[in-house]
């Protein structure tokens, strides 16, 4: 006796995210015109969580440094006040300016990916400006260290100079990490097919602005304790 097996029902395969339709948390911001510009509207939750966990870890690190500074200052009478190098204030202005250029770049990246402009060099120009200002800031920090060195203040001269070098050097290292992220964003926008995940740009900007806030905090601590 023959048995008839019915065919399985045909199911429609959903379109892939990035083809002009929304799929969960992913949506292509670029126009559906085969321009191959790729930016996702929402940051994936792991990326959002990752950047905040990283910033929390950095905050705890510098909080520990500050706590150690306060305890060390009050534990003995060998604390010597020093004059902060004036270049630190110039460096502050440079770092604040870099946040402004970064925000200008974010607006132009959004306009480029939405098809408002067809010039990828527009957003990358401001990213290069941010990158340059970040390098100027690090160079300015090095100039501050040279200034202390010319005054005979080295890492092991006294507790005051030790904390100055440790705090400013630790911040400069984190700034260099932000510059690495900036270079990665520039590379993705400068390729043959400009492609950038929105979470990458958002995370880079959040990190960089946090470096600004952290530096203002450190400068305040240095002025109050040094």
Residue pairs with C-beta under 8 A, 6 or more apart in sequence:
14 23
15 21
15 23
16 23
17 23
17 24
17 26
17 27
17 28
17 40
18 26
18 28
18 38
18 40
19 28
19 32
20 28
20 32
21 27
25 42
25 44
25 45
26 40
26 41
26 42
27 40
27 41
27 42
28 38
28 39
28 40
28 41
29 37
29 39
29 40
29 41
29 110
29 113
29 114
29 198
30 36
30 37
30 38
30 39
30 113
30 114
30 115
31 37
31 114
31 115
33 115
35 115
36 193
36 195
37 112
37 113
37 115
37 193
37 194
37 195
38 113
38 193
38 195
38 196
38 197
39 109
39 110
39 113
39 195
39 196
39 197
39 198
39 201
40 197
40 198
40 199
41 198
42 198
42 199
43 198
43 199
43 202
43 203
44 199
47 199
47 200
47 202
47 203
48 199
48 203
50 203
51 202
51 203
51 206
51 207
54 207
55 206
55 207
55 210
58 174
58 210
58 214
59 214
61 170
62 167
62 170
62 171
62 214
62 217
62 218
65 163
65 166
65 167
65 170
66 221
68 163
69 163
69 167
69 221
69 225
70 225
72 79
72 159
72 163
73 79
73 159
73 225
76 159
78 158
78 159
79 158
79 159
79 160
80 158
80 159
80 160
81 160
81 226
82 148
82 151
82 153
82 160
82 161
82 164
82 226
84 222
84 223
84 226
85 143
85 144
85 147
85 148
87 140
87 143
87 144
87 147
88 140
88 144
88 219
88 222
90 140
91 137
91 140
91 141
91 144
91 215
92 215
92 216
92 219
94 133
94 136
94 137
94 140
95 133
95 134
95 137
95 175
95 211
95 212
95 215
96 212
97 133
98 129
98 130
98 133
98 134
98 137
98 208
98 212
99 208
99 209
99 212
101 126
101 127
101 129
101 130
101 133
102 126
102 127
102 130
102 182
102 205
102 208
102 209
103 205
104 126
105 123
105 124
105 125
105 126
105 127
105 129
105 130
106 123
106 201
106 205
108 117
108 122
108 123
108 126
109 123
109 189
109 196
109 201
111 117
111 122
111 123
112 118
112 119
112 120
112 122
112 123
112 194
113 196
120 189
120 190
120 194
123 189
124 186
124 189
124 190
127 182
127 185
127 186
127 189
128 186
130 182
130 208
131 179
131 182
131 183
131 186
134 175
134 178
134 179
134 182
134 208
135 179
137 175
138 172
138 175
138 176
138 179
141 168
141 169
141 171
141 172
144 168
145 165
145 168
145 169
148 154
148 161
148 164
148 165
153 160
153 161
153 164
154 161
155 161
155 162
155 165
155 166
156 162
160 226
163 225
164 222
164 226
167 218
167 221
167 222
168 218
171 211
171 214
171 215
171 218
174 211
174 214
175 211
177 207
178 204
178 207
178 208
178 211
181 203
181 204
181 207
181 208
182 204
182 208
184 200
184 204
185 196
185 200
185 201
185 204
188 194
188 195
188 196
188 200
189 196
